[in-house]
Amino acid sequence: MWRNKLLTLALKKRCVHTRVHAGGPGKGMHSRLYTRVLNQYGWVHSCSAFQSTFNNTGLVGISASCEPQYAPEMLDVLCREMEVVTR
């Protein structure tokens, strides 16, 4: 049972954040965070997903940085992205 949850956690992280390919196979493929956050909001400095797995639990999330005045809007953007992936 917990292995199924672990797989689901890993897939959700993968849906949000995959590597950006500049050349070779997969050329032009960008992560969801790159296309929906970094490209859409010029005030975002960085945005990446993380995943930690343990014996029977795990954690997936998004880490981002911006100027302090954009923090409330950044929180809204990141929450929306996580909600879209969980559907």
mmCIF file as gemmi writes it, N, C-alpha and C atoms, coordinates in Angstrom:
data_model
loop_
_atom_site.group_PDB
_atom_site.id
_atom_site.type_symbol
_atom_site.label_atom_id
_atom_site.label_alt_id
_atom_site.label_comp_id
_atom_site.label_asym_id
_atom_site.label_entity_id
_atom_site.label_seq_id
_atom_site.pdbx_PDB_ins_code
_atom_site.Cartn_x
_atom_site.Cartn_y
_atom_site.Cartn_z
_atom_site.occupancy
_atom_site.B_iso_or_equiv
_atom_site.pdbx_formal_charge
_atom_site.auth_seq_id
_atom_site.auth_asym_id
_atom_site.pdbx_PDB_model_num
ATOM 1 N N . MET Axp A 1 ? 0.824 -1.197 0 1 0 ? 1 A 1
ATOM 2 C CA . MET Axp A 1 ? 0 0 0 1 0 ? 1 A 1
ATOM 3 C C . MET Axp A 1 ? 0.869 1.262 0 1 0 ? 1 A 1
ATOM 4 N N . TRP Axp A 2 ? 1.852 1.326 0.895 1 0 ? 2 A 1
ATOM 5 C CA . TRP Axp A 2 ? 2.675 2.534 0.965 1 0 ? 2 A 1
ATOM 6 C C . TRP Axp A 2 ? 3.524 2.685 -0.289 1 0 ? 2 A 1
ATOM 7 N N . ARG Axp A 3 ? 3.844 1.57 -0.969 1 0 ? 3 A 1
ATOM 8 C CA . ARG Axp A 3 ? 4.616 1.668 -2.21 1 0 ? 3 A 1
ATOM 9 C C . ARG Axp A 3 ? 3.805 2.377 -3.288 1 0 ? 3 A 1
ATOM 10 N N . ASN Axp A 4 ? 2.503 2.137 -3.339 1 0 ? 4 A 1
ATOM 11 C CA . ASN Axp A 4 ? 1.637 2.837 -4.294 1 0 ? 4 A 1
ATOM 12 C C . ASN Axp A 4 ? 1.614 4.334 -4.005 1 0 ? 4 A 1
ATOM 13 N N . LYS Axp A 5 ? 1.567 4.689 -2.736 1 0 ? 5 A 1
ATOM 14 C CA . LYS Axp A 5 ? 1.571 6.104 -2.36 1 0 ? 5 A 1
ATOM 15 C C . LYS Axp A 5 ? 2.914 6.745 -2.711 1 0 ? 5 A 1
ATOM 16 N N . LEU Axp A 6 ? 3.997 6.004 -2.53 1 0 ? 6 A 1
ATOM 17 C CA . LEU Axp A 6 ? 5.324 6.498 -2.871 1 0 ? 6 A 1
ATOM 18 C C . LEU Axp A 6 ? 5.432 6.75 -4.368 1 0 ? 6 A 1
ATOM 19 N N . LEU Axp A 7 ? 4.911 5.834 -5.174 1 0 ? 7 A 1
ATOM 20 C CA . LEU Axp A 7 ? 4.909 6 -6.613 1 0 ? 7 A 1
ATOM 21 C C . LEU Axp A 7 ? 4.096 7.22 -7.017 1 0 ? 7 A 1
ATOM 22 N N . THR Axp A 8 ? 2.938 7.393 -6.401 1 0 ? 8 A 1
ATOM 23 C CA . THR Axp A 8 ? 2.1 8.56 -6.681 1 0 ? 8 A 1
ATOM 24 C C . THR Axp A 8 ? 2.835 9.845 -6.342 1 0 ? 8 A 1
ATOM 25 N N . LEU Axp A 9 ? 3.515 9.868 -5.219 1 0 ? 9 A 1
ATOM 26 C CA . LEU Axp A 9 ? 4.293 11.04 -4.803 1 0 ? 9 A 1
ATOM 27 C C . LEU Axp A 9 ? 5.377 11.359 -5.823 1 0 ? 9 A 1
ATOM 28 N N . ALA Axp A 10 ? 6.103 10.357 -6.256 1 0 ? 10 A 1
ATOM 29 C CA . ALA Axp A 10 ? 7.175 10.56 -7.227 1 0 ? 10 A 1
ATOM 30 C C . ALA Axp A 10 ? 6.625 11.055 -8.562 1 0 ? 10 A 1
ATOM 31 N N . LEU Axp A 11 ? 5.49 10.527 -8.995 1 0 ? 11 A 1
ATOM 32 C CA . LEU Axp A 11 ? 4.895 10.959 -10.255 1 0 ? 11 A 1
ATOM 33 C C . LEU Axp A 11 ? 4.407 12.394 -10.193 1 0 ? 11 A 1
ATOM 34 N N . LYS Axp A 12 ? 3.842 12.796 -9.057 1 0 ? 12 A 1
ATOM 35 C CA . LYS Axp A 12 ? 3.392 14.18 -8.913 1 0 ? 12 A 1
ATOM 36 C C . LYS Axp A 12 ? 4.566 15.141 -8.994 1 0 ? 12 A 1
ATOM 37 N N . LYS Axp A 13 ? 5.658 14.778 -8.367 1 0 ? 13 A 1
ATOM 38 C CA . LYS Axp A 13 ? 6.854 15.615 -8.439 1 0 ? 13 A 1
ATOM 39 C C . LYS Axp A 13 ? 7.348 15.689 -9.876 1 0 ? 13 A 1
ATOM 40 N N . ARG Axp A 14 ? 7.338 14.566 -10.572 1 0 ? 14 A 1
ATOM 41 C CA . ARG Axp A 14 ? 7.798 14.521 -11.953 1 0 ? 14 A 1
ATOM 42 C C . ARG Axp A 14 ? 6.913 15.376 -12.861 1 0 ? 14 A 1
ATOM 43 N N . CYS Axp A 15 ? 5.608 15.4 -12.597 1 0 ? 15 A 1
ATOM 44 C CA . CYS Axp A 15 ? 4.687 16.213 -13.389 1 0 ? 15 A 1
ATOM 45 C C . CYS Axp A 15 ? 4.986 17.698 -13.258 1 0 ? 15 A 1
ATOM 46 N N . VAL Axp A 16 ? 5.426 18.102 -12.099 1 0 ? 16 A 1
ATOM 47 C CA . VAL Axp A 16 ? 5.691 19.511 -11.848 1 0 ? 16 A 1
ATOM 48 C C . VAL Axp A 16 ? 7.068 19.91 -12.345 1 0 ? 16 A 1
ATOM 49 N N . HIS Axp A 17 ? 8.059 19.07 -12.139 1 0 ? 17 A 1
ATOM 50 C CA . HIS Axp A 17 ? 9.429 19.48 -12.393 1 0 ? 17 A 1
ATOM 51 C C . HIS Axp A 17 ? 10.203 18.397 -13.128 1 0 ? 17 A 1
ATOM 52 N N . THR Axp A 18 ? 10.453 18.634 -14.401 1 0 ? 18 A 1
ATOM 53 C CA . THR Axp A 18 ? 11.353 17.78 -15.161 1 0 ? 18 A 1
ATOM 54 C C . THR Axp A 18 ? 12.474 18.65 -15.683 1 0 ? 18 A 1
ATOM 55 N N . ARG Axp A 19 ? 13.539 18.062 -16.049 1 0 ? 19 A 1
ATOM 56 C CA . ARG Axp A 19 ? 14.688 18.832 -16.507 1 0 ? 19 A 1
ATOM 57 C C . ARG Axp A 19 ? 14.387 19.531 -17.832 1 0 ? 19 A 1
ATOM 58 N N . VAL Axp A 20 ? 15.008 20.682 -18.017 1 0 ? 20 A 1
ATOM 59 C CA . VAL Axp A 20 ? 14.877 21.424 -19.262 1 0 ? 20 A 1
ATOM 60 C C . VAL Axp A 20 ? 15.934 20.889 -20.222 1 0 ? 20 A 1
ATOM 61 N N . HIS Axp A 21 ? 15.524 20.533 -21.434 1 0 ? 21 A 1
ATOM 62 C CA . HIS Axp A 21 ? 16.442 20.009 -22.435 1 0 ? 21 A 1
ATOM 63 C C . HIS Axp A 21 ? 16.691 21.075 -23.491 1 0 ? 21 A 1
ATOM 64 N N . ALA Axp A 22 ? 17.949 21.496 -23.638 1 0 ? 22 A 1
ATOM 65 C CA . ALA Axp A 22 ? 18.299 22.51 -24.624 1 0 ? 22 A 1
ATOM 66 C C . ALA Axp A 22 ? 18.689 21.891 -25.957 1 0 ? 22 A 1
ATOM 67 N N . GLY Axp A 23 ? 19.115 20.647 -25.956 1 0 ? 23 A 1
ATOM 68 C CA . GLY Axp A 23 ? 19.527 20.001 -27.199 1 0 ? 23 A 1
ATOM 69 C C . GLY Axp A 23 ? 19.443 18.501 -27.075 1 0 ? 23 A 1
ATOM 70 N N . GLY Axp A 24 ? 19.612 17.824 -28.175 1 0 ? 24 A 1
ATOM 71 C CA . GLY Axp A 24 ? 19.565 16.368 -28.166 1 0 ? 24 A 1
ATOM 72 C C . GLY Axp A 24 ? 18.144 15.86 -28.059 1 0 ? 24 A 1
ATOM 73 N N . PRO Axp A 25 ? 17.985 14.589 -27.686 1 0 ? 25 A 1
ATOM 74 C CA . PRO Axp A 25 ? 16.637 14.027 -27.554 1 0 ? 25 A 1
ATOM 75 C C . PRO Axp A 25 ? 15.805 14.832 -26.551 1 0 ? 25 A 1
ATOM 76 N N . GLY Axp A 26 ? 14.585 15.119 -26.888 1 0 ? 26 A 1
ATOM 77 C CA . GLY Axp A 26 ? 13.719 15.88 -26.003 1 0 ? 26 A 1
ATOM 78 C C . GLY Axp A 26 ? 13.919 17.382 -26.141 1 0 ? 26 A 1
ATOM 79 N N . LYS Axp A 27 ? 14.62 17.785 -27.186 1 0 ? 27 A 1
ATOM 80 C CA . LYS Axp A 27 ? 14.908 19.215 -27.386 1 0 ? 27 A 1
ATOM 81 C C . LYS Axp A 27 ? 13.618 20.023 -27.354 1 0 ? 27 A 1
ATOM 82 N N . GLY Axp A 28 ? 13.65 21.107 -26.588 1 0 ? 28 A 1
ATOM 83 C CA . GLY Axp A 28 ? 12.497 21.984 -26.486 1 0 ? 28 A 1
ATOM 84 C C . GLY Axp A 28 ? 11.524 21.615 -25.386 1 0 ? 28 A 1
ATOM 85 N N . MET Axp A 29 ? 11.769 20.525 -24.672 1 0 ? 29 A 1
ATOM 86 C CA . MET Axp A 29 ? 10.883 20.136 -23.576 1 0 ? 29 A 1
ATOM 87 C C . MET Axp A 29 ? 11.242 20.941 -22.336 1 0 ? 29 A 1
ATOM 88 N N . HIS Axp A 30 ? 10.249 21.512 -21.694 1 0 ? 30 A 1
ATOM 89 C CA . HIS Axp A 30 ? 10.468 22.311 -20.495 1 0 ? 30 A 1
ATOM 90 C C . HIS Axp A 30 ? 9.55 21.823 -19.38 1 0 ? 30 A 1
ATOM 91 N N . SER Axp A 31 ? 9.96 22.05 -18.16 1 0 ? 31 A 1
ATOM 92 C CA . SER Axp A 31 ? 9.142 21.635 -17.027 1 0 ? 31 A 1
ATOM 93 C C . SER Axp A 31 ? 7.906 22.51 -16.908 1 0 ? 31 A 1
ATOM 94 N N . ARG Axp A 32 ? 6.939 22.006 -16.204 1 0 ? 32 A 1
ATOM 95 C CA . ARG Axp A 32 ? 5.713 22.756 -15.929 1 0 ? 32 A 1
ATOM 96 C C . ARG Axp A 32 ? 6.035 24.044 -15.179 1 0 ? 32 A 1
ATOM 97 N N . LEU Axp A 33 ? 6.943 23.958 -14.212 1 0 ? 33 A 1
ATOM 98 C CA . LEU Axp A 33 ? 7.309 25.154 -13.456 1 0 ? 33 A 1
ATOM 99 C C . LEU Axp A 33 ? 7.999 26.183 -14.344 1 0 ? 33 A 1
ATOM 100 N N . TYR Axp A 34 ? 8.794 25.718 -15.287 1 0 ? 34 A 1
ATOM 101 C CA . TYR Axp A 34 ? 9.479 26.639 -16.194 1 0 ? 34 A 1
ATOM 102 C C . TYR Axp A 34 ? 8.471 27.361 -17.079 1 0 ? 34 A 1
ATOM 103 N N . THR Axp A 35 ? 7.547 26.618 -17.664 1 0 ? 35 A 1
ATOM 104 C CA . THR Axp A 35 ? 6.608 27.234 -18.599 1 0 ? 35 A 1
ATOM 105 C C . THR Axp A 35 ? 5.483 27.998 -17.911 1 0 ? 35 A 1
ATOM 106 N N . ARG Axp A 36 ? 5.024 27.518 -16.756 1 0 ? 36 A 1
ATOM 107 C CA . ARG Axp A 36 ? 3.862 28.139 -16.123 1 0 ? 36 A 1
ATOM 108 C C . ARG Axp A 36 ? 4.202 29.129 -15.012 1 0 ? 36 A 1
ATOM 109 N N . VAL Axp A 37 ? 5.439 29.132 -14.531 1 0 ? 37 A 1
ATOM 110 C CA . VAL Axp A 37 ? 5.813 30.063 -13.463 1 0 ? 37 A 1
ATOM 111 C C . VAL Axp A 37 ? 6.946 30.985 -13.923 1 0 ? 37 A 1
ATOM 112 N N . LEU Axp A 38 ? 8.101 30.43 -14.213 1 0 ? 38 A 1
ATOM 113 C CA . LEU Axp A 38 ? 9.257 31.268 -14.572 1 0 ? 38 A 1
ATOM 114 C C . LEU Axp A 38 ? 9.011 32.096 -15.835 1 0 ? 38 A 1
ATOM 115 N N . ASN Axp A 39 ? 8.362 31.532 -16.842 1 0 ? 39 A 1
ATOM 116 C CA . ASN Axp A 39 ? 8.095 32.284 -18.075 1 0 ? 39 A 1
ATOM 117 C C . ASN Axp A 39 ? 6.953 33.277 -17.938 1 0 ? 39 A 1
ATOM 118 N N . GLN Axp A 40 ? 6.028 33.028 -17.032 1 0 ? 40 A 1
ATOM 119 C CA . GLN Axp A 40 ? 4.838 33.87 -16.911 1 0 ? 40 A 1
ATOM 120 C C . GLN Axp A 40 ? 5.006 35.056 -15.965 1 0 ? 40 A 1
ATOM 121 N N . TYR Axp A 41 ? 5.901 34.912 -14.998 1 0 ? 41 A 1
ATOM 122 C CA . TYR Axp A 41 ? 6.055 35.952 -13.977 1 0 ? 41 A 1
ATOM 123 C C . TYR Axp A 41 ? 7.513 36.399 -13.933 1 0 ? 41 A 1
ATOM 124 N N . GLY Axp A 42 ? 7.768 37.576 -14.448 1 0 ? 42 A 1
ATOM 125 C CA . GLY Axp A 42 ? 9.139 38.089 -14.526 1 0 ? 42 A 1
ATOM 126 C C . GLY Axp A 42 ? 9.789 38.334 -13.183 1 0 ? 42 A 1
ATOM 127 N N . TRP Axp A 43 ? 9.014 38.436 -12.148 1 0 ? 43 A 1
ATOM 128 C CA . TRP Axp A 43 ? 9.557 38.702 -10.814 1 0 ? 43 A 1
ATOM 129 C C . TRP Axp A 43 ? 10.019 37.442 -10.086 1 0 ? 43 A 1
ATOM 130 N N . VAL Axp A 44 ? 9.815 36.26 -10.679 1 0 ? 44 A 1
ATOM 131 C CA . VAL Axp A 44 ? 10.26 35.004 -10.065 1 0 ? 44 A 1
ATOM 132 C C . VAL Axp A 44 ? 11.743 34.803 -10.385 1 0 ? 44 A 1
ATOM 133 N N . HIS Axp A 45 ? 12.559 34.646 -9.347 1 0 ? 45 A 1
ATOM 134 C CA . HIS Axp A 45 ? 13.999 34.423 -9.531 1 0 ? 45 A 1
ATOM 135 C C . HIS Axp A 45 ? 14.307 32.948 -9.778 1 0 ? 45 A 1
ATOM 136 N N . SER Axp A 46 ? 13.674 32.067 -9.034 1 0 ? 46 A 1
ATOM 137 C CA . SER Axp A 46 ? 13.896 30.628 -9.197 1 0 ? 46 A 1
ATOM 138 C C . SER Axp A 46 ? 12.662 29.875 -8.734 1 0 ? 46 A 1
ATOM 139 N N . CYS Axp A 47 ? 12.511 28.667 -9.251 1 0 ? 47 A 1
ATOM 140 C CA . CYS Axp A 47 ? 11.376 27.834 -8.868 1 0 ? 47 A 1
ATOM 141 C C . CYS Axp A 47 ? 11.727 26.388 -9.194 1 0 ? 47 A 1
ATOM 142 N N . SER Axp A 48 ? 11.646 25.51 -8.208 1 0 ? 48 A 1
ATOM 143 C CA . SER Axp A 48 ? 11.96 24.105 -8.438 1 0 ? 48 A 1
ATOM 144 C C . SER Axp A 48 ? 11.144 23.227 -7.499 1 0 ? 48 A 1
ATOM 145 N N . ALA Axp A 49 ? 10.973 21.99 -7.894 1 0 ? 49 A 1
ATOM 146 C CA . ALA Axp A 49 ? 10.232 21.021 -7.089 1 0 ? 49 A 1
ATOM 147 C C . ALA Axp A 49 ? 11.217 20.152 -6.327 1 0 ? 49 A 1
ATOM 148 N N . PHE Axp A 50 ? 10.765 19.63 -5.201 1 0 ? 50 A 1
ATOM 149 C CA . PHE Axp A 50 ? 11.593 18.712 -4.427 1 0 ? 50 A 1
ATOM 150 C C . PHE Axp A 50 ? 10.741 17.547 -3.943 1 0 ? 50 A 1
ATOM 151 N N . GLN Axp A 51 ? 11.435 16.46 -3.636 1 0 ? 51 A 1
ATOM 152 C CA . GLN Axp A 51 ? 10.764 15.253 -3.16 1 0 ? 51 A 1
ATOM 153 C C . GLN Axp A 51 ? 11.662 14.578 -2.139 1 0 ? 51 A 1
ATOM 154 N N . SER Axp A 52 ? 11.08 14.176 -1.029 1 0 ? 52 A 1
ATOM 155 C CA . SER Axp A 52 ? 11.79 13.393 -0.011 1 0 ? 52 A 1
ATOM 156 C C . SER Axp A 52 ? 10.936 12.176 0.31 1 0 ? 52 A 1
ATOM 157 N N . THR Axp A 53 ? 11.551 11.018 0.283 1 0 ? 53 A 1
ATOM 158 C CA . THR Axp A 53 ? 10.814 9.802 0.606 1 0 ? 53 A 1
ATOM 159 C C . THR Axp A 53 ? 11.468 9.113 1.799 1 0 ? 53 A 1
ATOM 160 N N . PHE Axp A 54 ? 10.624 8.514 2.61 1 0 ? 54 A 1
ATOM 161 C CA . PHE Axp A 54 ? 11.063 7.811 3.806 1 0 ? 54 A 1
ATOM 162 C C . PHE Axp A 54 ? 10.471 6.408 3.773 1 0 ? 54 A 1
ATOM 163 N N . ASN Axp A 55 ? 10.544 5.674 4.862 1 0 ? 55 A 1
ATOM 164 C CA . ASN Axp A 55 ? 10.059 4.294 4.874 1 0 ? 55 A 1
ATOM 165 C C . ASN Axp A 55 ? 8.596 4.157 4.475 1 0 ? 55 A 1
ATOM 166 N N . ASN Axp A 56 ? 7.714 4.929 5.089 1 0 ? 56 A 1
ATOM 167 C CA . ASN Axp A 56 ? 6.293 4.79 4.78 1 0 ? 56 A 1
ATOM 168 C C . ASN Axp A 56 ? 5.593 6.126 4.582 1 0 ? 56 A 1
ATOM 169 N N . THR Axp A 57 ? 6.353 7.141 4.274 1 0 ? 57 A 1
ATOM 170 C CA . THR Axp A 57 ? 5.776 8.464 4.035 1 0 ? 57 A 1
ATOM 171 C C . THR Axp A 57 ? 6.694 9.251 3.117 1 0 ? 57 A 1
ATOM 172 N N . GLY Axp A 58 ? 6.277 10.419 2.742 1 0 ? 58 A 1
ATOM 173 C CA . GLY Axp A 58 ? 7.093 11.249 1.871 1 0 ? 58 A 1
ATOM 174 C C . GLY Axp A 58 ? 6.588 12.671 1.828 1 0 ? 58 A 1
ATOM 175 N N . LEU Axp A 59 ? 7.32 13.506 1.13 1 0 ? 59 A 1
ATOM 176 C CA . LEU Axp A 59 ? 6.99 14.915 1.023 1 0 ? 59 A 1
ATOM 177 C C . LEU Axp A 59 ? 7.33 15.379 -0.38 1 0 ? 59 A 1
ATOM 178 N N . VAL Axp A 60 ? 6.44 16.13 -0.985 1 0 ? 60 A 1
ATOM 179 C CA . VAL Axp A 60 ? 6.701 16.745 -2.275 1 0 ? 60 A 1
ATOM 180 C C . VAL Axp A 60 ? 6.307 18.206 -2.159 1 0 ? 60 A 1
ATOM 181 N N . GLY Axp A 61 ? 7.07 19.092 -2.783 1 0 ? 61 A 1
ATOM 182 C CA . GLY Axp A 61 ? 6.775 20.502 -2.678 1 0 ? 61 A 1
ATOM 183 C C . GLY Axp A 61 ? 7.478 21.326 -3.728 1 0 ? 61 A 1
ATOM 184 N N . ILE Axp A 62 ? 7.28 22.625 -3.656 1 0 ? 62 A 1
ATOM 185 C CA . ILE Axp A 62 ? 7.897 23.571 -4.584 1 0 ? 62 A 1
ATOM 186 C C . ILE Axp A 62 ? 8.644 24.606 -3.765 1 0 ? 62 A 1
ATOM 187 N N . SER Axp A 63 ? 9.843 24.911 -4.2 1 0 ? 63 A 1
ATOM 188 C CA . SER Axp A 63 ? 10.661 25.951 -3.583 1 0 ? 63 A 1
ATOM 189 C C . SER Axp A 63 ? 10.844 27.066 -4.595 1 0 ? 63 A 1
ATOM 190 N N . ALA Axp A 64 ? 10.717 28.31 -4.156 1 0 ? 64 A 1
ATOM 191 C CA . ALA Axp A 64 ? 10.839 29.432 -5.088 1 0 ? 64 A 1
ATOM 192 C C . ALA Axp A 64 ? 11.414 30.653 -4.38 1 0 ? 64 A 1
ATOM 193 N N . SER Axp A 65 ? 11.918 31.582 -5.186 1 0 ? 65 A 1
ATOM 194 C CA . SER Axp A 65 ? 12.418 32.835 -4.619 1 0 ? 65 A 1
ATOM 195 C C . SER Axp A 65 ? 11.967 34.012 -5.481 1 0 ? 65 A 1
ATOM 196 N N . CYS Axp A 66 ? 11.75 35.145 -4.798 1 0 ? 66 A 1
ATOM 197 C CA . CYS Axp A 66 ? 11.339 36.382 -5.457 1 0 ? 66 A 1
ATOM 198 C C . CYS Axp A 66 ? 11.622 37.541 -4.5 1 0 ? 66 A 1
ATOM 199 N N . GLU Axp A 67 ? 11.394 38.749 -4.958 1 0 ? 67 A 1
ATOM 200 C CA . GLU Axp A 67 ? 11.522 39.92 -4.101 1 0 ? 67 A 1
ATOM 201 C C . GLU Axp A 67 ? 10.409 39.871 -3.041 1 0 ? 67 A 1
ATOM 202 N N . PRO Axp A 68 ? 10.672 40.39 -1.839 1 0 ? 68 A 1
ATOM 203 C CA . PRO Axp A 68 ? 9.702 40.292 -0.74 1 0 ? 68 A 1
ATOM 204 C C . PRO Axp A 68 ? 8.302 40.819 -1.072 1 0 ? 68 A 1
ATOM 205 N N . GLN Axp A 69 ? 8.198 41.865 -1.851 1 0 ? 69 A 1
ATOM 206 C CA . GLN Axp A 69 ? 6.877 42.439 -2.137 1 0 ? 69 A 1
ATOM 207 C C . GLN Axp A 69 ? 5.997 41.505 -2.977 1 0 ? 69 A 1
ATOM 208 N N . TYR Axp A 70 ? 6.607 40.517 -3.639 1 0 ? 70 A 1
ATOM 209 C CA . TYR Axp A 70 ? 5.844 39.572 -4.443 1 0 ? 70 A 1
ATOM 210 C C . TYR Axp A 70 ? 5.519 38.273 -3.701 1 0 ? 70 A 1
ATOM 211 N N . ALA Axp A 71 ? 5.915 38.154 -2.457 1 0 ? 71 A 1
ATOM 212 C CA . ALA Axp A 71 ? 5.726 36.908 -1.701 1 0 ? 71 A 1
ATOM 213 C C . ALA Axp A 71 ? 4.262 36.448 -1.645 1 0 ? 71 A 1
ATOM 214 N N . PRO Axp A 72 ? 3.288 37.325 -1.366 1 0 ? 72 A 1
ATOM 215 C CA . PRO Axp A 72 ? 1.896 36.854 -1.337 1 0 ? 72 A 1
ATOM 216 C C . PRO Axp A 72 ? 1.423 36.311 -2.693 1 0 ? 72 A 1
ATOM 217 N N . GLU Axp A 73 ? 1.801 36.995 -3.76 1 0 ? 73 A 1
ATOM 218 C CA . GLU Axp A 73 ? 1.414 36.527 -5.095 1 0 ? 73 A 1
ATOM 219 C C . GLU Axp A 73 ? 2.134 35.219 -5.435 1 0 ? 73 A 1
ATOM 220 N N . MET Axp A 74 ? 3.398 35.099 -5.019 1 0 ? 74 A 1
ATOM 221 C CA . MET Axp A 74 ? 4.158 33.872 -5.248 1 0 ? 74 A 1
ATOM 222 C C . MET Axp A 74 ? 3.472 32.687 -4.579 1 0 ? 74 A 1
ATOM 223 N N . LEU Axp A 75 ? 3.013 32.884 -3.359 1 0 ? 75 A 1
ATOM 224 C CA . LEU Axp A 75 ? 2.317 31.819 -2.639 1 0 ? 75 A 1
ATOM 225 C C . LEU Axp A 75 ? 1.063 31.379 -3.393 1 0 ? 75 A 1
ATOM 226 N N . ASP Axp A 76 ? 0.298 32.348 -3.909 1 0 ? 76 A 1
ATOM 227 C CA . ASP Axp A 76 ? -0.896 32.015 -4.691 1 0 ? 76 A 1
ATOM 228 C C . ASP Axp A 76 ? -0.547 31.206 -5.94 1 0 ? 76 A 1
ATOM 229 N N . VAL Axp A 77 ? 0.488 31.627 -6.654 1 0 ? 77 A 1
ATOM 230 C CA . VAL Axp A 77 ? 0.906 30.941 -7.881 1 0 ? 77 A 1
ATOM 231 C C . VAL Axp A 77 ? 1.327 29.504 -7.579 1 0 ? 77 A 1
ATOM 232 N N . LEU Axp A 78 ? 2.147 29.317 -6.557 1 0 ? 78 A 1
ATOM 233 C CA . LEU Axp A 78 ? 2.638 27.979 -6.227 1 0 ? 78 A 1
ATOM 234 C C . LEU Axp A 78 ? 1.516 27.064 -5.742 1 0 ? 78 A 1
ATOM 235 N N . CYS Axp A 79 ? 0.602 27.593 -4.965 1 0 ? 79 A 1
ATOM 236 C CA . CYS Axp A 79 ? -0.545 26.796 -4.495 1 0 ? 79 A 1
ATOM 237 C C . CYS Axp A 79 ? -1.414 26.357 -5.67 1 0 ? 79 A 1
ATOM 238 N N . ARG Axp A 80 ? -1.639 27.256 -6.619 1 0 ? 80 A 1
ATOM 239 C CA . ARG Axp A 80 ? -2.407 26.887 -7.811 1 0 ? 80 A 1
ATOM 240 C C . ARG Axp A 80 ? -1.731 25.758 -8.582 1 0 ? 80 A 1
ATOM 241 N N . GLU Axp A 81 ? -0.418 25.845 -8.738 1 0 ? 81 A 1
ATOM 242 C CA . GLU Axp A 81 ? 0.304 24.803 -9.481 1 0 ? 81 A 1
ATOM 243 C C . GLU Axp A 81 ? 0.216 23.454 -8.766 1 0 ? 81 A 1
ATOM 244 N N . MET Axp A 82 ? 0.328 23.454 -7.459 1 0 ? 82 A 1
ATOM 245 C CA . MET Axp A 82 ? 0.219 22.191 -6.721 1 0 ? 82 A 1
ATOM 246 C C . MET Axp A 82 ? -1.199 21.634 -6.815 1 0 ? 82 A 1
ATOM 247 N N . GLU Axp A 83 ? -2.21 22.494 -6.782 1 0 ? 83 A 1
ATOM 248 C CA . GLU Axp A 83 ? -3.591 22.042 -6.886 1 0 ? 83 A 1
ATOM 249 C C . GLU Axp A 83 ? -3.856 21.409 -8.256 1 0 ? 83 A 1
ATOM 250 N N . VAL Axp A 84 ? -3.322 22.017 -9.314 1 0 ? 84 A 1
ATOM 251 C CA . VAL Axp A 84 ? -3.528 21.489 -10.668 1 0 ? 84 A 1
ATOM 252 C C . VAL Axp A 84 ? -2.932 20.088 -10.782 1 0 ? 84 A 1
ATOM 253 N N . VAL Axp A 85 ? -1.775 19.876 -10.212 1 0 ? 85 A 1
ATOM 254 C CA . VAL Axp A 85 ? -1.096 18.576 -10.311 1 0 ? 85 A 1
ATOM 255 C C . VAL Axp A 85 ? -1.821 17.501 -9.51 1 0 ? 85 A 1
ATOM 256 N N . THR Axp A 86 ? -2.486 17.88 -8.437 1 0 ? 86 A 1
ATOM 257 C CA . THR Axp A 86 ? -3.156 16.869 -7.596 1 0 ? 86 A 1
ATOM 258 C C . THR Axp A 86 ? -4.499 16.43 -8.168 1 0 ? 86 A 1
ATOM 259 N N . ARG Axp A 87 ? -4.968 17.071 -9.204 1 0 ? 87 A 1
ATOM 260 C CA . ARG Axp A 87 ? -6.274 16.686 -9.8 1 0 ? 87 A 1
ATOM 261 C C . ARG Axp A 87 ? -6.135 15.471 -10.659 1 0 ? 87 A 1
